[in-house]
Amino acid sequence: MSTRRKFMRSAGIISLAAAGGLASCSKQSLKYGDRNFNFNQQAFLFPKLKVSHDRVIRETVGLRPFRKTGFRLEKEMLDQKTIIHNYGHGGSGWSLSWGTGNMASDLAVATGEKKVAVMGCGTVGIATARLLQKKGCDVTIYAKDLHPNVTSSVATGTWSPSSRVIEEENITPEFEDKWTKACNFSYNAFQQLLGLNQIVTWLDHYRMSNSESYSSSHSSKLDIPGQLTNNEIVSPENHPFNFEYVKRQTTIVFNIPSYLEKQLNDFLKYGGDVVIKEFKTLEDVDALPEKCIVNCTGLGSKALFNDDNLMPISGQLSFLIPQPEFNYRISTPDGYAIPRKDGIILGGNAIRGNWDTTPDPAQTEKVVNALMDVMAQMKS
Ligand SMILES: Cc1cc2nc3c(=O)[nH]c(=O)nc-3n(C[C@H](O)[C@H](O)[C@H](O)COP(=O)(O)OP(=O)(O)OC[C@H]3O[C@@H](n4cnc5c(N)ncnc54)[C@H](O)[C@@H]3O)c2cc1C
């Protein structure tokens, strides 16, 4: 570029600045608005959710493996075999999988056995199996079903470590200690998975309500401040929703199909074996060649290990056609929408003791209608 043209260009910039074009960028007047505000378009960056009944592509009902006294993480002897239980995570199995998997794998390693069996191939079983491999064990997973036919495949897949994880009155200092350690380990494990084809992502979650209390499935006693961003109140001029109270928190989402595929592929890549097998009785478990067995069968443990404490809490999800530009999560008292790569997940119900996995059209209709209302009333 000639010296003259260079001069003309910088002169142009200076004259623009003098005319006020850049004056608003002076340090004194620079104000950082809401992080979702686009300064160029003078508009909020809230793409509308395309929600209608004809956009529903599938419905699922999953059974959360809830234990009134919290997940079971302990050693038990079955004849000459050591069984290490790691099941009963309720609505928080995705979130806690690495943390309780770490504790269960430590118990297995302490037996001195190098060949270890893992029963179950949901998110808890796979995480446990990978951690055992990392600790030098030769691992075989035995399971009657794999993704997409496990409870883990029909979860929403968000960071929710205190959701339906224990009955509030049963929280003991010992449980709280285990839970805290599990949360911390898992939280760090998920940060290591960022950037890997978006199997784990962070996004903003807007919770809205017309009363000051926000409905939540999360324990009010179990909390680790500082993991997610502050749960901040958003003033009406900073959001487009027609609700009196709106809160925002940035949270973690797991893109379930690609996540499970990656973890299972890693397990196989590092020499793991998967055997399709159903355990009907404890004799079937006893017949395994491995002397150390980690039990990650989720709700399957109820019949197999006669656990009266374990019960299902069903949850129905409806999937809308994927919409890549819809990049935030919303929760209303009547249902939520969460963007994942395989679709927009609509959900929000929980029925204790329900074993029926048939989707109820009325539940889908309720959530779709509620979210259609939210979108129709959204300020543009
Ligand atoms: C609607 C819904 C939403 C949810 N949302 C979230 C969320 O956002 N965040 C979160 O952290 N958690 C969430 N959860 C909870 C989470 O999905 C569960 O806690 C988790 O999937 C439990 O994982 P798991 O590996 O223990 O069990 P599963 O995924 O059920 O896996 C159990 C494995 O054991 C095998 N098995 C069972 N019995 C036998 C047997 N007798 N013989 C051989 N194999 C057997 C099964 O085939 C399977 O391979 C949600 C759950 C539901 C239903």
The ligand as an ORCA input file, in Angstrom:
! r2SCAN-3c Opt
* xyz 0 1
  C     -36.046    -38.027     32.175
  C     -34.714    -38.121     32.867
  C     -33.912    -37.009     32.912
  C     -32.672    -37.085     33.560
  N     -31.856    -35.995     33.523
  C     -30.654    -36.036     34.115
  C     -29.800    -34.918     34.051
  O     -30.119    -33.912     33.426
  N     -28.597    -34.989     34.681
  C     -28.218    -36.097     35.384
  O     -27.129    -36.079     35.975
  N     -29.004    -37.200     35.429
  C     -30.209    -37.184     34.827
  N     -31.031    -38.275     34.879
  C     -30.634    -39.416     35.685
  C     -29.675    -40.337     34.956
  O     -30.130    -40.581     33.664
  C     -29.529    -41.656     35.722
  O     -29.201    -41.417     37.070
  C     -28.419    -42.472     35.071
  O     -28.719    -42.687     33.724
  C     -28.197    -43.793     35.776
  O     -27.139    -44.390     35.077
  P     -26.749    -45.895     35.307
  O     -25.568    -46.157     34.448
  O     -26.667    -46.149     36.767
  O     -28.032    -46.711     34.830
  P     -28.536    -47.152     33.380
  O     -28.312    -46.119     32.365
  O     -29.930    -47.650     33.598
  O     -27.607    -48.380     33.018
  C     -27.763    -49.622     33.690
  C     -27.039    -50.701     32.930
  O     -27.169    -51.920     33.659
  C     -27.689    -52.915     32.799
  N     -28.487    -53.864     33.620
  C     -29.475    -53.581     34.491
  N     -29.924    -54.707     35.035
  C     -29.223    -55.725     34.497
  C     -29.231    -57.130     34.646
  N     -30.071    -57.733     35.475
  N     -28.352    -57.856     33.912
  C     -27.489    -57.260     33.074
  N     -27.440    -55.935     32.891
  C     -28.286    -55.176     33.595
  C     -28.517    -52.159     31.786
  O     -28.730    -52.933     30.624
  C     -27.596    -50.967     31.546
  O     -26.581    -51.326     30.654
  C     -32.257    -38.269     34.207
  C     -33.059    -39.400     34.133
  C     -34.279    -39.332     33.461
  C     -35.124    -40.570     33.375
*
